[in-house]
Amino acid sequence: GLIDGDGGFYLNESGVVSFELTLDSKDEATLYFIKNILGYGNVDKRTGVNAHRLRTAETSCVLDLLKRVNGKLLTIDKQTQLRNVCSHYNIPCIIPSLLDSLSIIRNTAWLSGFFDAEGSLIIFNEVTLVMSIPQKNNAILELIGKALTAERGRINSDRSYGGWVYRVMNREGIRLILHRFTIHKLFTTARPSAKAR
């Protein structure tokens, strides 16, 4: 899920494939944590922005990452990147079926990773806790909504940036989401929008 939100596979004009995962500088430790698990990659500060990235362009490392995520990426953009890179390496590209996608969201750490990248918890009026995930394309939000029926989330358009937001505002839905996050822990720090309003 974290790769679906903040990562990417890139193929340049010279035919070099690289992988990057970019997070806010406050989450530099998360990038080092991932680097230690993988055993490869470099973490560096991005120029001109308050962000760090984990990056590798070593073929063996990129192939290892492809093996780990092939069949597990759910956003249209990342699936397109996966197709391009798999085609470059002549590797079968696995795009999960609808049922597999729903299972990935329900039964793995995907939702926690995607929430780490894209989501926020917001307190309104000192009493209402809202979980939200904004996206430009609502396809992934529709998928999340289908997977998390018990949470009774809703998808609404957000004119402020021309996108969509999946929100869970009911107490039982929030309880279920927070329970998921106790099983599959969040690793990044609170996003600025998660402050009380």
C-alpha positions as CSV (number, residue, x, y, z in Angstrom):
1,G,0.0,0.0,0.0
2,L,2.8,2.4,0.8
3,I,4.2,1.9,-2.8
4,D,0.7,2.4,-4.2
5,G,0.7,5.8,-2.4
6,D,4.2,7.1,-2.4
7,G,6.4,4.8,-4.5
8,G,7.1,4.1,-8.1
9,F,9.0,2.1,-10.7
10,Y,10.5,4.3,-13.4
11,L,12.0,3.4,-16.8
12,N,14.2,6.1,-18.3
13,E,15.0,6.7,-21.9
14,S,18.3,4.8,-21.5
15,G,16.4,1.7,-20.4
16,V,17.4,1.9,-16.8
17,V,14.7,0.9,-14.3
18,S,14.7,2.5,-10.8
19,F,12.5,2.3,-7.8
20,E,11.8,5.2,-5.5
21,L,9.8,5.6,-2.4
22,T,9.5,9.2,-1.2
23,L,8.2,10.3,2.2
24,D,8.2,13.5,4.3
25,S,11.5,14.2,6.0
26,K,9.8,13.5,9.3
27,D,9.6,9.9,8.1
28,E,13.2,9.4,7.2
29,A,13.4,6.7,9.9
30,T,10.7,4.7,8.1
31,L,12.7,4.7,4.9
32,Y,15.7,3.4,6.8
33,F,13.5,0.7,8.4
34,I,12.4,-0.4,4.9
35,K,15.9,-0.3,3.6
36,N,17.1,-2.5,6.5
37,I,14.3,-5.0,5.7
38,L,15.1,-5.1,2.0
39,G,18.9,-5.0,2.5
40,Y,19.4,-2.5,-0.3
41,G,18.7,1.0,-1.6
42,N,20.0,4.4,-0.7
43,V,18.1,7.0,1.4
44,D,18.8,10.6,0.5
45,K,17.3,14.1,1.0
46,R,15.3,15.4,-2.0
47,T,16.5,18.8,-3.2
48,G,14.2,21.7,-2.7
49,V,11.5,19.8,-0.8
50,N,11.0,18.6,2.7
51,A,11.2,14.9,1.7
52,H,13.6,11.9,1.7
53,R,13.5,9.0,-0.7
54,L,14.6,5.4,-0.8
55,R,16.0,4.6,-4.2
56,T,17.6,1.8,-6.1
57,A,18.5,1.3,-9.7
58,E,20.4,-1.9,-9.3
59,T,18.8,-4.5,-11.5
60,S,19.0,-7.3,-8.9
61,C,17.3,-5.1,-6.4
62,V,14.6,-3.9,-8.8
63,L,13.9,-7.5,-9.8
64,D,13.6,-8.5,-6.1
65,L,11.1,-5.6,-5.5
66,L,9.1,-6.6,-8.6
67,K,8.9,-10.2,-7.3
68,R,7.7,-8.9,-3.9
69,V,5.0,-6.6,-5.3
70,N,3.9,-8.2,-8.6
71,G,0.2,-9.0,-8.1
72,K,-0.2,-6.7,-5.1
73,L,-0.4,-3.2,-6.5
74,L,-3.9,-1.9,-6.7
75,T,-3.8,1.7,-8.1
76,I,-4.1,2.2,-11.8
77,D,-1.0,4.4,-12.0
78,K,1.2,1.8,-10.2
79,Q,-0.2,-1.0,-12.2
80,T,0.7,0.9,-15.4
81,Q,4.2,1.3,-14.1
82,L,4.4,-2.4,-13.2
83,R,3.3,-3.4,-16.7
84,N,6.0,-1.2,-18.3
85,V,8.7,-2.5,-16.1
86,C,7.7,-6.1,-16.3
87,S,7.5,-5.8,-20.1
88,H,11.0,-4.3,-20.1
89,Y,12.3,-7.3,-18.1
90,N,10.1,-9.8,-20.0
91,I,8.4,-10.8,-16.7
92,P,4.7,-11.8,-16.6
93,C,2.8,-8.9,-15.0
94,I,0.2,-9.9,-12.5
95,I,-2.7,-7.5,-12.0
96,P,-4.9,-8.8,-9.2
97,S,-8.5,-9.6,-10.0
98,L,-11.4,-7.8,-8.2
99,L,-11.7,-10.6,-5.6
100,D,-7.9,-10.7,-5.1
101,S,-7.8,-6.9,-4.7
102,L,-10.6,-7.0,-2.1
103,S,-8.7,-9.7,-0.2
104,I,-5.5,-7.7,-0.3
105,I,-7.2,-4.7,1.2
106,R,-9.0,-6.8,3.9
107,N,-6.4,-9.3,4.8
108,T,-2.9,-7.7,4.4
109,A,-1.1,-4.6,5.6
110,W,-1.9,-2.9,2.2
111,L,-4.5,-0.6,3.8
112,S,-2.1,0.5,6.5
113,G,0.6,1.3,4.0
114,F,-1.8,3.2,1.7
115,F,-3.2,5.1,4.7
116,D,0.4,5.9,5.8
117,A,0.9,7.4,2.3
118,E,-2.4,9.1,1.7
119,G,-4.7,9.1,4.7
120,S,-5.4,11.1,7.8
121,L,-7.3,11.0,11.0
122,I,-8.9,14.3,11.8
123,I,-10.8,15.5,14.9
124,F,-13.6,17.9,14.2
125,N,-15.2,20.0,16.9
126,E,-13.2,18.2,19.6
127,V,-15.5,15.2,19.4
128,T,-15.8,13.8,15.9
129,L,-13.0,11.6,14.6
130,V,-12.9,11.2,10.8
131,M,-10.7,8.9,8.8
132,S,-10.1,10.1,5.2
133,I,-8.2,9.1,2.2
134,P,-8.1,11.7,-0.7
135,Q,-7.3,10.7,-4.3
136,K,-7.5,12.3,-7.7
137,N,-8.9,9.1,-9.2
138,N,-11.8,7.5,-7.3
139,A,-11.2,3.9,-8.6
140,I,-9.0,2.9,-5.7
141,L,-11.5,4.5,-3.3
142,E,-14.3,2.5,-4.8
143,L,-12.2,-0.6,-4.3
144,I,-11.6,0.3,-0.7
145,G,-15.3,1.0,-0.1
146,K,-16.2,-2.5,-1.5
147,A,-13.6,-4.2,0.7
148,L,-14.5,-2.3,3.9
149,T,-18.3,-2.6,3.8
150,A,-18.6,-3.0,7.6
151,E,-16.9,0.4,8.0
152,R,-19.7,2.2,6.1
153,G,-17.3,4.7,4.5
154,R,-18.5,7.2,1.9
155,I,-16.9,8.6,-1.2
156,N,-17.5,12.3,-2.0
157,S,-16.1,14.7,-4.5
158,D,-13.7,17.3,-3.2
159,R,-13.8,20.5,-5.3
160,S,-10.9,22.0,-3.5
161,Y,-8.5,19.9,-5.6
162,G,-10.8,18.3,-8.2
163,G,-10.6,14.8,-6.6
164,W,-12.4,12.4,-4.3
165,V,-12.3,11.5,-0.6
166,Y,-13.2,8.3,1.1
167,R,-14.3,9.1,4.6
168,V,-15.4,7.0,7.6
169,M,-17.2,9.1,10.2
170,N,-19.3,6.7,12.2
171,R,-18.1,5.4,15.5
172,E,-18.2,1.7,14.7
173,G,-16.5,2.2,11.4
174,I,-13.7,4.2,13.1
175,R,-13.4,1.5,15.7
176,L,-13.0,-1.2,12.9
177,I,-10.4,0.9,11.1
178,L,-8.4,1.5,14.2
179,H,-8.5,-2.2,15.0
180,R,-7.1,-2.9,11.5
181,F,-4.3,-0.5,12.4
182,T,-3.5,-2.4,15.6
183,I,-3.0,-5.6,13.5
184,H,-1.1,-3.9,10.7
185,K,0.7,-1.0,12.3
186,L,1.2,2.5,10.8
187,F,4.8,3.6,10.4
188,T,4.7,7.2,9.3
189,T,4.1,10.2,11.4
190,A,0.8,12.1,11.5
191,R,0.2,14.1,8.3
192,P,-0.4,17.9,8.8
193,S,-4.1,17.4,8.0
194,A,-4.4,15.1,10.9
195,K,-4.3,17.9,13.4
196,A,-7.4,18.8,15.4
197,R,-9.7,21.3,13.7
